[in-house]
């Protein structure tokens, strides 16, 4: 009988181990993918690609028994070599190869040059060949930074006494209503893919006071724009016992500040690779919805066409205004009209035409929607009645208010949009691993 006692000690070492230990002058075993081969004649440079970065290996005729001509780019290999200091190599060291063992090799040459610094190919080609285009160093770096964003969200909220929850994505009714839902036949019952975890995260406020979730949401919108996806990752939080919706805005400000510091500290390599300059974030201005429209209209001469919503061009102009006037990449736009917000949004007690809600614009693009929710049972019934809604349609959701709920509010942040703006990309598909839009279901 054999037993497993835990993680096995590896025979190979990684870049971090070499940099952290006294490996110079020692022979080590390293594995990775052959990223590039530069044959200079008697000497060749074999560049290995690992999760941590690149390792430069020096191949010399007569010193390594493996024939260089038999080595292919994108082969998975295990090499043995002497660690030598070399300031011009990635990470300041290289391996003098003593042997190479091929673990697997590609059946065909690469369809695109993923070992180039910039692939110089179209977005459509990159997406069609996503399984291989993601191996490019700059493509990988985007999603390492996205990892940092999610990591910061979790770490910050744990420190603020939030509990992480996991809510269902197959639901009987969408939280936002409307027709933009993906409908399912669920064992001969009508079901939908969740547009938002809204009902469930509110429910969990009654359990844990403060909750968050990082999960996909689904919108069956037939948009084909640079800012829309039909499946995206939402960073959601909901918090109870708030004094006002500004508590939610303050929490998001704190998260963004924590995120910028974490990226600066732990993802400097990726920031430099992608030439990202993180914004200073000591404070975020806030402006009422109606005032924001007026400011943009006055300064840029754009007529207000829709008094109840912000058009993409208006969002861009409002972002531009606050960058020019306050040097801020961010602005909270508050008090959206009630008719443009869901039924559960708390109306402003001073003017019921508006809600205690907000959007956060980042460089002129909405990345967050949030606000205070109605927590009183009769108040939510009254608002549903005004909108002609049947309480029986969402009786399970209404149960939480029937049996008491604290004042609460929350928000949802679009992860891909936040990453898109951070990297100054022009298309949200650039910051989705495997985008789902009106035309793309594969790969």
Residue pairs with C-beta under 8 A, 6 or more apart in sequence:
11 29
12 28
12 29
12 30
12 31
12 78
13 21
13 23
13 28
13 29
13 30
14 30
14 50
14 52
15 50
15 52
15 53
15 55
15 91
16 52
17 23
18 28
18 83
18 91
18 93
19 91
19 92
19 93
23 83
23 93
24 83
24 84
24 85
24 93
25 82
25 83
25 84
26 82
26 83
27 80
27 81
27 82
27 83
27 98
28 80
28 81
28 83
28 95
29 78
29 79
29 80
30 48
30 50
30 55
30 78
30 79
30 81
30 95
31 48
31 50
31 76
31 77
31 78
31 79
31 103
32 48
32 49
32 50
32 55
32 76
32 77
32 79
33 48
33 49
33 50
33 74
33 75
33 76
33 77
33 135
34 46
34 47
34 48
34 49
34 71
34 72
34 73
34 74
34 75
34 77
35 47
35 48
35 49
35 54
35 73
35 115
36 45
36 46
36 47
36 73
36 115
37 44
37 45
37 46
37 47
37 68
37 71
37 73
38 44
38 45
38 47
39 68
42 60
42 61
43 58
43 59
43 60
43 61
44 58
44 59
44 68
45 56
45 57
45 58
45 59
46 57
46 58
46 59
46 71
46 79
46 97
46 100
47 54
47 55
47 56
47 57
47 115
48 54
48 55
48 57
48 77
48 79
49 135
49 137
53 90
53 91
53 269
54 90
54 91
54 137
55 90
55 91
55 94
55 95
56 86
56 89
56 90
56 93
56 94
56 95
57 79
57 81
57 94
57 95
57 96
57 97
58 81
58 84
58 94
58 95
58 96
58 97
59 68
59 97
60 96
60 97
61 68
63 96
63 97
63 98
64 97
64 98
64 99
64 100
65 99
66 99
66 100
66 101
66 102
70 102
71 77
71 100
71 102
72 105
72 106
73 106
73 109
73 110
73 115
74 105
74 106
74 110
74 135
75 102
75 103
75 104
75 105
75 106
76 102
76 103
76 104
76 105
77 100
77 101
77 102
77 103
78 100
78 101
78 103
79 95
79 97
79 99
79 100
79 101
80 97
80 98
80 99
80 100
81 95
81 96
81 97
81 98
82 95
82 96
82 98
83 93
83 94
83 95
84 93
84 94
84 95
84 96
85 92
85 93
86 92
86 93
86 94
110 132
111 129
111 132
112 119
112 121
112 125
112 126
112 129
112 132
112 133
113 119
114 132
114 133
114 135
114 136
115 136
116 136
117 137
117 138
118 138
119 126
119 133
119 136
119 139
121 133
123 427
123 429
123 430
125 133
126 133
126 139
127 133
127 429
127 435
127 440
128 443
130 433
130 434
130 443
131 443
133 139
134 140
134 143
134 433
137 273
138 273
138 274
141 269
141 270
141 273
141 274
142 270
142 274
142 419
142 423
142 430
142 431
143 433
144 267
144 270
145 263
145 267
145 270
145 271
145 274
145 276
145 419
145 422
145 423
146 415
146 419
146 431
148 259
148 262
148 263
148 266
148 267
148 270
149 235
149 259
149 263
149 415
149 418
149 419
149 422
150 214
150 233
150 235
150 415
151 262
152 255
152 258
152 259
152 262
152 263
153 212
153 214
153 235
153 255
153 259
153 413
154 164
154 212
154 214
155 258
155 262
156 254
156 255
156 258
156 259
157 164
157 210
157 212
157 237
157 255
158 164
160 210
160 251
160 254
161 209
161 210
162 208
162 210
162 211
162 212
162 237
162 239
163 204
163 208
163 210
163 211
163 212
164 211
164 212
164 213
164 214
165 200
165 201
165 204
165 208
165 211
165 212
165 213
166 213
166 215
167 194
167 197
167 200
167 201
167 204
167 213
167 215
168 194
168 200
169 193
169 194
169 215
169 216
169 217
169 218
170 184
170 186
170 191
170 192
170 193
170 194
171 191
171 192
171 193
171 194
171 199
172 189
172 190
172 191
172 192
173 192
173 393
173 394
174 181
174 192
174 194
174 195
174 196
175 194
175 195
175 196
175 197
175 198
175 199
175 342
176 195
176 196
176 198
176 342
177 342
177 343
179 220
180 195
180 219
180 220
180 221
181 192
181 193
181 195
181 218
181 219
181 220
182 192
182 193
182 218
182 220
183 190
183 191
183 192
184 190
184 191
184 192
184 193
185 191
193 218
194 217
194 218
195 217
195 218
195 219
196 217
196 234
196 236
196 412
197 213
197 215
197 217
197 234
197 236
198 342
198 344
198 412
199 394
199 397
201 211
201 212
201 213
201 236
201 237
201 238
201 410
202 238
202 344
202 373
202 397
202 400
202 405
202 408
202 410
203 397
203 400
204 211
204 238
205 211
205 238
205 239
205 240
205 405
205 406
205 408
205 410
206 240
206 400
206 403
206 404
206 405
206 406
209 239
209 240
209 241
209 406
210 237
210 238
210 239
210 240
211 237
211 238
211 239
212 235
212 236
212 237
212 238
213 234
213 236
213 237
214 233
214 234
214 235
214 236
214 415
215 233
215 234
215 236
216 231
216 232
216 233
216 234
217 231
217 232
217 233
217 234
217 412
218 230
218 231
219 228
219 229
219 230
219 231
219 232
220 230
221 228
221 230
222 438
223 438
224 437
224 438
224 439
226 426
226 427
226 428
226 429
227 312
227 365
227 417
227 428
228 428
228 437
229 416
229 428
229 429
229 432
229 435
229 436
229 437
230 436
230 437
230 438
231 436
232 414
232 415
232 416
232 417
232 428
232 432
233 414
233 415
233 416
234 412
234 413
234 414
234 415
235 412
235 413
235 414
235 415
235 418
236 410
236 411
236 412
236 413
237 248
237 251
237 410
237 411
238 408
238 409
238 410
239 247
239 248
239 251
239 408
239 409
239 410
240 405
240 406
240 407
240 408
241 406
241 407
241 408
242 248
242 372
242 407
242 408
242 409
243 407
244 356
244 372
245 334
245 346
245 356
245 357
245 358
245 370
245 371
245 372
245 409
246 286
247 409
248 358
248 370
248 371
248 372
248 409
248 410
248 411
249 284
249 286
249 332
249 334
249 358
249 360
249 370
252 360
252 368
252 370
252 411
252 413
253 281
253 283
253 284
256 281
256 284
256 330
257 281
257 282
260 278
260 279
260 281
263 271
263 278
264 271
264 278
270 276
271 278
274 423
276 422
276 423
276 424
278 422
279 329
279 330
281 330
283 328
284 328
284 330
284 331
284 332
284 360
285 322
285 326
285 328
285 330
285 331
285 332
286 331
286 332
286 333
286 334
286 358
287 295
287 318
287 322
287 331
287 332
287 333
287 334
288 333
288 334
288 335
289 310
289 333
289 334
289 335
289 336
289 337
289 354
290 307
290 335
290 354
292 310
292 318
292 331
292 333
293 304
293 307
293 310
293 314
293 318
294 304
295 318
295 321
296 302
296 314
296 317
296 318
296 321
297 303
297 304
299 317
299 321
300 317
300 320
300 321
302 313
302 314
302 317
305 311
307 337
308 337
308 339
308 340
309 337
309 340
310 318
310 333
310 359
310 366
315 361
315 364
315 365
315 366
316 364
316 365
317 364
318 331
318 333
318 361
318 364
319 329
319 331
319 361
319 362
319 363
319 364
319 365
320 364
322 328
322 330
322 331
322 361
323 329
323 363
329 362
329 363
330 360
330 361
330 362
331 360
331 361
332 358
332 359
332 360
332 361
333 358
333 359
333 360
333 361
334 356
334 357
334 358
335 348
335 354
335 355
335 356
335 357
335 358
336 345
336 354
336 355
336 357
336 358
336 359
336 371
337 353
337 354
337 355
338 345
338 347
338 352
338 353
338 354
338 355
341 355
341 357
341 371
343 380
343 383
343 384
343 387
343 389
344 373
344 374
344 380
345 355
345 356
345 357
345 371
345 372
345 373
345 374
346 355
346 356
346 357
346 371
346 372
346 373
346 374
346 409
347 354
347 355
347 356
347 383
348 354
348 355
348 356
355 371
356 371
356 372
356 409
357 369
357 370
357 371
357 372
358 368
358 369
358 370
358 371
359 366
359 368
359 369
359 370
360 366
360 367
360 368
360 370
360 411
360 413
361 367
362 417
362 418
362 421
363 421
363 424
365 417
365 420
365 421
366 417
367 413
367 414
367 417
367 418
367 421
368 411
368 412
368 413
368 414
369 411
369 412
370 409
370 410
370 411
370 412
371 409
371 411
372 407
372 408
372 409
373 408
373 409
373 410
374 380
374 383
374 401
375 401
375 405
375 406
375 407
375 408
376 401
377 398
377 401
377 402
380 398
380 401
381 391
381 398
384 390
384 391
391 398
416 428
416 431
416 432
417 428
417 431
419 425
419 431
420 427
420 428
420 430
420 431
423 430
423 431
425 431
428 435
429 435
429 437
434 443
